[in-house]
Amino acid sequence: MTNQVRVRYAPSPTGHLHIGNARTALFNYLYAKHFDGKFIIRIEDTDDKRNVEGGEESQLRYLKWLGIEWDEGADIGGEYGPYRQMERLDIYQKYVDELLERGLAYKCYMTEEELDAEREKQKAKGQAPKYSGAHRDLTTEEIAAFEQEGRKPSIRFRVPENKTYTFPDIVRGNITFESSDFGDWVIVKKNGIPTYNFAVAIDDHLMSITHILRGEEHISNTPKQMMIYDAFGWEPPKFGHMTLILNEERKKLSKRDQHILQFIEQYHNLGYLPEAMFNFITLLGWSPVGEEEIFDKHTLIDIFDPNRLSTSAAIFDPQKLKWMNNEYIKSLDFATVVDLTMPHLIDAGKLPSDMDEETRTWAENVIALYKEQLRYGAEIVELTELFFNEHIAYDEDAMDVLNGEQVPEVLQVFTDKLIHLDEFNKDTIKSEIKATQKETGHRGKKLFMPIRVATTGQMHGPELPMAIELLGKDVILARLDKVLKQLEA
């Protein structure tokens, strides 16, 4: 085994890149880069029935979007290829033949119906279902008879009896299994395709993988892989099994969690920043020293310590992700914020895709009002709604403000001052708000809240004089007139 750290992320193209897989890839990437090692992408595509079209391309595209680069892989090659399992079938066959020859594996001709019946019997007796070994020692005549029937065999690994498997887990310390917990398991399916636990052990050895970080659901797979290592006299890699990612109710993340998006592509499409996603996902099950939570990628590579991988479940907090993404957006230059948000306003039909320069400048000024509070790109559509709706509705809280006894006077004086404004911009508007204060004697909330609510329909919002300027004199006067008439009625 090489002295250089070599880790891998091995996605199955059965779906798109989701949060859990992205975290696995990210931790392996950080581990490799922290120790000046190699990060490898290997495609585990043997489950052909579940593979989805475009699954591999989508996985790779969004890993790159997150800022994860790899040193070897199916798309770039490398000296340990091929990097797709379906292109390695002849490699696996060599090891299958060796196990059969040594009597460490055997052909099993049991049908699915027979296996199901066996499992049901065991369950009825209160036993944990596992293969009984019924075809462990078939005679030559029995094999010939099954072949004559046209049965296709699977190939099973002969699990050693009374053997203890212990491995030092990077996250959890020593984990122990007994071989008696396992029945002889299938290493090659009836269709000739190797199973996950067999192929992955062969691949990890031949690719000189030194460390494997993966989700805790793989703990039960580890002894099977160790059996293969033992059978060939190989040194196993070091394993680390990360805890589950839970929702805020401390339940495993599920597609039923409507408020938690599962796939990286969804965050990309909503205008989350890859740097923020990289930072946020790193903190799902790993913690740095100290209280700081905002780190760039290079800092995370530098400070990554596998000993700080958590032994308790990670909680996915969507609000924290929005906060973190907002911190990153606030640090962007404004041109990048425009690039992040403008497409969402166009897609929502708020702006034309072929807008003229005047409209674009106006739209950029609207966006600028929300740069400090924007949590993700698509949120700009909701935040700027008041600039694209000619008619606004006043909710109960807004009407409470507008029903204040001083409101008719404040709004009428403000209206009169705006009507006579030749230059309608934030500075002149600000001056007229002050003039309204001076003339009416009302100040603070009694002055600003009625003006804000009447002109924008909102209790809180962006800088008021600039918002009024961008809404335009005609729109503002129409809104003020409508409110005044309602109050007179």
Beta strands, then each sheet from edge to edge (+ up, - down):
strand 1: 6-9
strand 2: 38-41
strand 3: 105-108
strand 4: 154-157
strand 5: 164-169
strand 6: 173-178
strand 7: 185-188
strand 8: 211-215
strand 9: 238-242
strand 10: 245-246
strand 11: 314-315
sheet 1: 1+ 2+
sheet 2: 3+ 4- 7+
sheet 3: 5+ 6-
sheet 4: 8+ 9+
sheet 5: 10+ 11+
end
